[in-house]
Structures are given as C-alpha cells and as structure tokens.
C-alpha cells in the first residue's frame, strides 16, 4: 500500500530556523580600518607640507612629461619587448633535449637573475666604457687575415664608441631587457609545462614540425599561465625604469622630479608627483592585464551552461516529488 501524504509529512523534519554564526571580529576589524583610513585622509588634508597643488603643478612640467614619455613608457616598452622575446627563446631552450642548449640557457638565467638591476646598469654606464673604449664588429682576426691576403682592408664592418653608447637610453633598455629575459624565461617555461604533452604529440602526429607546434599549439594555450606574471613584470618594469639614473639617463621620470625637488627645495611635492604618475601608469596596465587575462582564459574554469528548459519535458503542475 503506497504511503499517504500524511505519513510522508510526518517523517520529514520541521522547518529549521537557521541563524548565521556571529562574527564580531569582522565588525571590530571594519571599525579599525575605517578609523585608520579616516586618520590617513585627515593627515593628507590637514598637513600643508604635502602641498598637493604644487605636486600637481610639478606633474605638468615639460621635463617631467618628457621623462615620463621617453624614460618610463618608452623604456618599459623596449625592455619588455627584449625581455619577452628573449625570455620565450631561453625558456624553450631550457626545455630542449640538447644538453648544450639547456646548459647555456641555465647559465644565462643564473647570471642575470643573480645580479641586481641597479648594479647591472651601473656596470653598463661606467664599467663597460672603462673596459672597452671601442668595439669593432667584423671578422675575427680581420686585420691579420687582411695582411695575410695582402689587402689593406681589416674586414671591420663598423665601430661602436662604447663610451658614448653606454650613457644612452638604448643602453639602459638593453640592460633592463637582458635582465628581464632571465625572469621571463622561467615564466615561459612554466607556461609551456602547463600544457599537456598530448597536445604537442597530437600536433606532431598530424605532421607539424616542432617549431610550428610550439607557435600554433603550445604557446597559445600557455598564454593563460604566462599573461598574469607577465603583467606583474611589466608593472614592475615601470618602477625599475627609475634605475636608469645609474647609466645615467636624465630623461627619466624620477630623475626629473628629483631634480625639480632639489632645485626648488620642494622635496615632498616632487615625491608626491612622481608617485602619482607611477600609480596612474600602473593602474592603466592593471586594466589592460585584466582584459588580457579574460581573453586568454576563455574556456578555462567556466561553469557549464544550464540546459534550456523544454516544454516537452516539463513536470506537470501539481506533480509531487518521488
């Protein structure tokens, strides 16, 4: 005999009046945070030594804007291009089956990750010019080879004046780019290892070469892992361009604001101005990073779409549960 509705209702528990667990610590933490934020805002508004109007004026001065454009933005773009391209190449070499290529890439990452960027840029700005006044690009032993052939030509294609080159923005970009390539190599290697090996094996089974498999199959999938730390490295590079003063490069944001602060004795407004510009540039890059992550993460970790309802399979009104 099937059970009646009365017996089913009697077997079920009554309505449970659940109450959330109280968390008084959260309210205490919220009050503390509000008080600290209020104290900070009060300090900014009541302390005239911040001198925000003067800081805003410094932000708009021509040398500061020129340093922002040439030293910070151009330096960041140039260094990251060298770092990303070089890092991907070195990261692929780290995964090579050739022990010589693996060893060379390991030594590169070991060397440039172990040297602080300030020391590296100081060596480029001062030490390289001291060691090599000029560098000749041509055939090795070109002069001896020309004398042996009885020619006056020494097979030198062009000569680089190291003393003049080592104090330029290009030298600083190269130094930052070489250092960044060592870090990007590990990021690229981690991204490549995150892709299942079956993807590469399937591509090679279809006749793709190793290089084409890396470009068309592996790297596009690895971008999901590579993009977030690359965005962090880009934002860090914006701040590291302030180290270009070790070259020295005077067309740089921090150098120009510091010079204005020292000349006018408005040290704190100058610091506020440079801090505001770094925050603005970093915020723009964070927005770009968000959209890049969203684009390359399509299809990963998304919840399954709900199956659309069909009237043919809809439960009749008033039907009870099993």
C-alpha positions in Angstrom: 0.0 0.0 0.0 1.6 3.3 -1.1 2.3 5.8 1.7 -0.1 8.7 2.1 0.8 12.3 2.0 0.2 12.5 5.8 2.7 9.8 6.6 5.3 11.4 4.3 4.9 14.7 6.1 5.2 13.1 9.5 8.5 11.5 8.5 10.1 14.8 7.4 11.6 17.2 9.9 10.0 20.6 10.6 11.2 23.9 9.4 14.7 24.7 10.6 15.2 28.3 11.7 18.9 28.5 11.0 20.8 31.5 12.3 24.2 32.6 10.9 27.2 32.3 13.1 28.1 35.7 14.6 31.5 37.1 13.7 32.1 40.0 16.0 35.8 40.1 14.9 34.8 41.2 11.4 33.0 44.3 12.8 35.9 45.1 15.0 38.3 44.9 12.1 35.9 47.0 9.9 35.9 49.7 12.6 39.7 49.7 12.9 40.1 50.0 9.2 37.6 52.9 9.0 39.4 54.7 11.8 42.8 54.2 10.1 41.5 55.4 6.7 39.9 58.5 8.4 43.2 59.3 10.1 45.1 59.0 6.9 42.7 61.2 5.0 42.8 63.7 7.8 46.6 63.7 7.7 46.5 64.4 3.9 44.0 67.2 4.2 45.3 69.0 7.3 49.1 68.8 6.8 50.1 71.6 4.5 53.5 70.1 3.9 52.1 67.6 1.4 51.4 70.7 -0.8 49.2 68.8 -3.3 48.7 71.9 -5.5 52.4 72.2 -6.1 52.7 68.5 -6.7 50.0 68.8 -9.4 52.0 71.6 -10.9 55.2 69.6 -11.0 53.3 66.7 -12.7 52.6 69.0 -15.6 56.0 70.5 -16.2 57.6 69.7 -19.5 60.8 67.9 -18.2 58.6 65.6 -16.1 56.3 64.8 -19.0 59.3 64.2 -21.3 60.8 61.9 -18.7 57.5 60.1 -18.3 57.3 59.5 -22.1 60.9 58.8 -23.0 62.3 57.3 -19.9 59.4 55.5 -18.3 57.0 54.5 -21.1 59.5 54.0 -23.9 62.0 52.4 -21.6 59.3 50.0 -20.3 58.1 49.0 -23.8 61.6 48.5 -25.1 62.8 46.5 -22.2 59.7 44.3 -22.1 59.9 43.6 -25.9 63.5 42.4 -25.4 62.6 40.5 -22.2 59.5 38.7 -23.6 61.1 37.7 -26.9 64.4 36.7 -25.3 62.6 35.0 -22.4 60.4 32.8 -24.7 63.5 31.8 -26.6 65.5 31.0 -23.5 62.5 29.2 -21.9 62.2 27.0 -25.0 65.9 26.3 -24.8 65.6 25.3 -21.1 63.2 22.5 -22.3 65.4 21.4 -25.2 66.7 17.9 -25.3 70.1 19.3 -26.3 72.2 19.4 -23.1 74.4 22.2 -24.5 71.4 24.5 -25.2 70.0 23.7 -21.7 73.3 24.5 -20.1 73.7 27.8 -21.9 70.1 28.9 -21.1 70.6 27.9 -17.5 73.8 29.9 -17.2 72.1 32.9 -18.7 69.2 32.8 -16.2 71.6 32.1 -13.3 73.8 35.1 -14.2 71.1 37.8 -14.8 68.8 36.7 -12.0 71.7 36.9 -9.6 72.8 40.5 -10.4 70.7 43.4 -9.1 69.5 45.6 -11.9 71.0 48.7 -10.2 74.4 47.1 -10.2 74.0 45.9 -13.8 73.0 49.3 -15.1 75.9 50.9 -13.2 78.3 48.5 -14.8 76.9 49.3 -18.2 77.1 53.0 -17.6 80.6 53.1 -16.1 82.4 49.7 -16.2 81.9 48.7 -19.9 83.1 52.0 -21.2 86.2 51.7 -19.0 86.9 48.2 -20.2 86.2 48.8 -23.9 86.6 52.3 -25.4 85.5 51.0 -28.8 84.2 47.7 -30.2 84.9 46.7 -33.8 82.3 44.5 -35.5 83.7 42.3 -38.3 85.5 39.1 -38.9 87.6 37.7 -36.1 91.3 38.4 -36.6 90.2 40.5 -39.6 93.4 42.6 -39.6 95.7 39.6 -39.6 93.6 37.9 -42.2 93.8 41.0 -44.4 97.6 41.2 -44.0 97.9 37.5 -44.9 96.0 38.1 -48.1 98.0 41.2 -48.9 95.0 43.5 -48.5 94.8 46.8 -46.7 91.2 46.1 -45.5 90.9 44.8 -42.0 87.3 43.4 -42.6 85.8 45.7 -39.9 82.2 46.5 -40.8 81.6 49.2 -38.3 82.9 50.5 -35.0 80.9 51.3 -31.8 82.1 54.0 -29.4 81.2 52.4 -26.1 81.8 55.5 -24.0 79.1 57.4 -25.9 76.7 54.4 -26.3 76.9 53.3 -22.6 75.3 56.6 -21.4 72.2 56.5 -23.7 68.7 55.3 -23.1 69.2 52.4 -25.6 71.9 51.0 -23.4 69.6 51.2 -20.4 66.8 49.5 -22.3 69.2 46.7 -23.4 70.4 46.2 -19.8 66.8 46.1 -18.4 65.7 43.8 -21.3 68.6 41.3 -20.7 67.7 41.2 -17.0 64.0 40.8 -17.7 64.6 38.0 -20.2 66.0 35.8 -17.4 62.8 36.2 -15.4 60.5 35.8 -18.4 62.3 32.6 -19.3 61.1 30.9 -16.2 57.6 32.3 -16.7 57.5 31.0 -20.3 58.9 27.6 -19.2 56.2 27.3 -16.5 53.5 28.2 -19.1 54.8 25.6 -21.6 55.0 22.9 -18.9 51.3 23.6 -18.0 50.2 22.4 -21.4 49.5 18.7 -21.6 52.1 16.8 -23.6 49.4 15.1 -25.6 48.7 18.4 -27.3 52.2 18.5 -28.8 52.2 14.8 -29.6 48.9 15.1 -31.4 50.2 18.0 -33.5 53.3 16.2 -34.4 51.3 13.2 -35.4 49.4 15.4 -37.8 52.8 16.3 -39.4 53.5 19.6 -37.7 57.1 20.5 -37.1 58.4 21.2 -33.6 58.6 24.9 -34.3 55.1 25.1 -35.7 53.7 23.0 -32.9 55.2 25.4 -30.4 53.9 28.5 -32.2 50.4 27.2 -33.1 49.5 24.8 -30.4 51.6 25.1 -27.2 52.2 28.8 -26.8 48.6 29.9 -27.4 47.5 27.5 -24.6 50.4 28.5 -22.4 49.4 32.2 -22.6 46.7 31.5 -19.9 49.6 30.9 -17.4 52.1 33.4 -18.9 49.9 36.5 -19.1 49.3 37.1 -15.3 53.0 37.1 -14.2 54.0 38.9 -17.4 51.6 41.7 -16.4 53.2 41.9 -13.0 56.7 42.0 -14.6 55.5 44.9 -16.8 54.3 46.9 -13.9 57.5 46.2 -12.0 59.5 47.3 -15.1 57.7 50.7 -15.0 59.1 51.2 -11.5 62.5 49.8 -12.4 63.0 52.4 -15.1 63.8 54.7 -12.2 67.1 52.8 -12.0 68.1 54.3 -15.4 69.7 57.2 -13.4 72.6 54.8 -12.8 73.5 54.9 -16.5 72.9 58.0 -16.2 69.8 58.7 -18.2 68.5 62.2 -17.4 65.3 61.9 -19.5 63.6 59.8 -16.9 60.6 60.5 -14.7 62.1 60.0 -11.2 65.4 61.8 -12.2 63.4 64.9 -13.4 61.1 65.1 -10.4 64.0 64.7 -8.0 66.0 67.4 -9.8 63.0 69.8 -9.5 62.5 68.9 -5.9 66.2 69.5 -5.1 66.3 72.8 -7.1 63.1 74.2 -5.5 63.5 72.6 -2.1 60.0 71.1 -2.6 61.1 67.5 -1.9 57.8 66.1 -0.7 55.7 67.6 -3.5 58.1 66.2 -6.0 57.8 62.7 -4.4 54.0 63.0 -4.5 54.1 64.0 -8.2 56.3 61.0 -9.2 54.2 58.7 -7.0 51.0 59.9 -8.7 52.4 59.2 -12.2 53.6 55.7 -11.3 50.1 55.0 -9.8 48.4 56.2 -13.0 50.6 54.2 -15.3 50.3 51.1 -13.1 46.5 51.4 -13.0 46.3 51.6 -16.8 48.5 48.5 -17.1 46.4 46.6 -14.5 43.2 47.3 -16.5 45.0 46.0 -19.7 46.2 43.0 -17.8 42.6 42.2 -16.6 41.2 42.2 -20.2 44.2 40.1 -21.5 43.7 37.5 -18.7 40.0 37.4 -19.5 40.7 36.9 -23.2 43.2 34.1 -22.8 41.2 32.4 -20.1 38.2 31.8 -22.2 37.1 28.2 -21.9 39.0 27.5 -18.7 37.2 27.2 -15.4 33.9 28.4 -16.7 30.8 26.8 -15.3 28.7 24.7 -17.6 25.7 26.5 -19.1 22.4 25.4 -17.8 20.4 23.2 -20.1 17.5 25.2 -21.6 14.1 24.1 -20.5 11.9 22.3 -22.9 8.1 22.3 -22.5 8.0 18.7 -23.7 10.0 17.5 -20.6 8.5 20.0 -18.1 6.9 18.5 -15.0 3.1 18.8 -14.9 1.8 21.3 -12.5 0.9 19.8 -9.1 3.1 16.7 -9.6 4.8 15.6 -6.4 8.4 14.5 -5.9 9.4 10.9 -5.8 
